[in-house]
Amino acid sequence: MGYTIAQKIIQAHLLSGNMAVGEDVGLKIDQTLTQDATGTMAYLEFEAMGVPRVKTERSVAYIDHNTLQTGFENADDHRFIQSIAKKHGIYFSRPGNGICHQVHLERFGIPGKTLIGSDSHTPTGGGIGMLAMGAGGLDVAVAMGGGAYHITMPKMVRINLTGRLSDWVSAKDVILEVLRRMTVKGGVGKIIEYGGEGAATLSVPERATITNMGAELGATTSIFPSDEVTKAFLKAQCREADWIPLQADPDAVYDEVIDIDLSALKPLAACPHMPDNVKSVDDIGKIKIDQVCIGSCTNSSYLDLMRVAAILKDKTVHPDVSLSIAPGSKQVYTMLAENGALADLIAAGARILESACGPCIGMGQSPNSGGVSLRTFNRNFEGRSGTADAQVYLVSPETAAASALAGVFTNPQELGSGIAIPMPETFLINDNMVVPPAPVEEMDKVEILRGPNIKEFPQSQPLPETIAAKALLKVGDNITTDHIMPAGAKILPYRSNIPYLSNFCFAVCDEEFPARCRKEGKGIVIGGSNYGQGSSREHAALVPLYLGIQAVIAKSFARIHCANLANAGILPLVFVNEADYDGIDQMDELELPDIRRAIAENGKVILKNKTKGTEIPLDPVLTGRQRELVLAGGLLNYTREQNT
C-alpha cells in the first residue's frame, strides 16, 4: 500500500509512535514561526525551558498582528521579540515586512519540510508542499528547543480536483465550496490533501489560499503536491534549489474522497457569522454594502492584488463604500508600486494599509454599526471585526472589487471576459527587513529588553486527587477562541499580560464570568460541540487557567484548543452521551472524584452533579502522553520533569 503526501512527510519525520489513525505520533520539526500576538508568550516559555539556542533548521519571528501602536505596549513587545530572536538564533521579520504566512511562503517555505507556527493559519505552507500546522505557543517553544511535536495521527482525505476555474472564479471559491460541503468541524482529525488534474491548473498563491482556509475546517492541515508549478514559483523566488518533487503514490489509500469540478464552481460567499455558511453570490442578491476589505494571509498575494487593480483601473469606488487594501508582504507592495498597479488602486479610492494582518485580526477598520462588510479574510465570527452587530461576508478578491465599485453585492462574472494575470518569471527579492540572529559566539552579549507590560505566564499545579467546583459558565456549540479570549485593537496589546487579559475572558458570552471566577477561586466550564474552534491562541487556555478553571467538559473539541488545554494543565473531557450536556446548569455544584487516579490509570471518569444528584460518564480527550502532561500540571512542568 502506497503513501499519501502527508504520510510520506510524517514517516520521514517520525520520532515516536506509529502511523495508525488515532495513535499519538511525535514529529521532528524543521521550521517554526511565531507572530507578535502569540510570540511574546511563546518566547517567555522558551526562556523558561533554559535552552540557549533554537535547534530547528529555521525559526522566524514575525511582527504582523499588533502593529497599531496607540501606546507603548505593542512597541515594547516588538522590542522584546527582536532582542530574544537575536540572542537565541531566530530570524526576525520586522514590522512592515509582511504577514507571516505570506512572507514564509515567499522566502522560507520548503516542500517536504515540517513547519509549526503559533498561528492557526500556518497550513498556508501546505500550498508549497509543506506539512505545516498551527500549534500553541508552548508547543512551538518545545519544538524550537529540539523537542517533538505531538499530534494524533489523522485520517487522510483526498480532494480530487478536475477541470479548470472559469473566468472570475477563484481559489477562494474552491475552499468556500469545501467548507460548504464539510462544515467547520468536518475536518477535525483529518489531513486534507488536494490532487487531480485540476490541481495542476492552480498557482502556488492559489493553492496557499485553499490550504490557509483549511484551518476553518478544523483540519490538522491541508497540503498540495510539490510539482512543476511549485518549482516555477520557487525559481521565481530565486529558491529553485529548495524544490523537491512530492506526490502521493498511485496506490495511496484515503479514508475519504471528495470530487470537485473546478469548471462547475460559481462565485461564493460565506455569510454571517460562520465560514461554512456558504451561498452563491447570485443567491445572496444585490444587497447594499458599506465596507470592503481586501488582504489578510488568505488573499493578499501579488496575483490577488493585480486582479483587483485590473478591475479597479480607471474606475472609482462607490461613494457609499469604504475600501481598504493591505498587500500581504513588502515584496507584493513594492512590485505593485513599481508596475503602476498601486497607483491604480489609489486612484480608484482605495485606502492602502500597511503589509500586516490589520482588520482581519480586528486591528482597525471596524465597520459602521450594523454595517455590511465584504472581506477576503478567513473568519467572520460575530464581533471579530470590532463591531458587534456588523454583518461580515467572506468573499474572493474578484467579488470584493466588483462589489466595491457597484455598492452592492455583485457577481464578478458580470464584468464580462476574465483578466489573465501571469505569474512573474522573477519576483522582486529584497530581504533587508529580515534581521538574522547574532552569531553563536556573540549571543551571550545580547540583552533581552523587557517592557513593564510583559508579565510572567500563569503557573499551573499538578492535577489534584479530586476536582470539586461549580459550573461557572455554560456555553453552546461552535464556541471560538474569539469568544474565550477576544482579539481587537483594545485587547491585543495585552497579550503578554495575562492578569489584565483575564478581565475580558468570555466577555462576549458573559461579562460577569471573570468576576465569578475570582469570587469562587476555581471552576469548570461546560461547552457544546466543536468547543475552541478558530485561532491557535493559547491565551484561550492560559487565561482560564489564571482564573482558576480546572476542567472543560464539552460535546467535542477543536484540535489545537484541546491540545492547548492539556498543555496548560486544564483537563479536557467530553460527554459519553451528548444528551447529558442538558443535565448541567450554570452554577451547579460538580465533582470529579478520584480524578487523578482515573487519569493516571486510564480508568472511568464519572462527574457527580451534586446539585441535581446525578452521575454523568465522561471521556478524557487525551493521548497517553497528554495524560502525563495533565498529571504534571501542563507541558512546561512535564518538560522540566523530563529534563531533571
Salt bridges, closest charged atoms under 4 A:
ASP24 OD2 - HIS150 ND1 2.80
ASP30 OD2 - HIS13 NE2 2.62
ASP30 OD1 - LYS28 NZ 3.07
ASP36 OD2 - HIS78 NE2 3.01
GLU47 OE2 - ARG450 NH2 2.61
GLU57 OE2 - LYS28 NZ 3.96
GLU57 OE1 - LYS113 NZ 3.05
ASP64 OD1 - HIS65 ND1 2.61
ASP76 OD1 - ARG79 NH2 3.90
ASP119 OD2 - HIS65 NE2 3.40
ASP119 OD1 - HIS101 NE2 2.92
ASP119 OD1 - HIS121 ND1 3.90
GLU177 OE2 - ARG180 NH2 2.68
GLU177 OE2 - ARG181 NE 2.83
GLU206 OE2 - ARG307 NH2 3.42
GLU216 OE1 - HIS121 NE2 2.99
GLU216 OE2 - ARG379 NE 2.55
ASP227 OD2 - ARG207 NH2 2.84
ASP242 OD2 - ARG239 NH1 2.87
ASP249 OD1 - LYS8 NZ 2.88
GLU256 OE1 - LYS190 NZ 3.24
ASP290 OD1 - LYS288 NZ 3.24
ASP320 OD2 - HIS318 ND1 3.97
ASP344 OD1 - LYS313 NZ 3.46
GLU398 OE2 - ARG307 NE 3.83
GLU414 OE2 - LYS286 NZ 2.87
ASP431 OD1 - ARG107 NE 2.93
ASP482 OD1 - ARG384 NH1 2.91
ASP482 OD1 - ARG537 NH2 3.40
ASP510 OD2 - ARG516 NH2 2.68
GLU520 OE2 - LYS470 NZ 3.30
ASP585 OD2 - LYS612 NZ 2.87
ASP588 OD2 - LYS612 NZ 2.76
ASP594 OD2 - ARG597 NE 3.48
GLU601 OE1 - ARG597 NH1 3.54
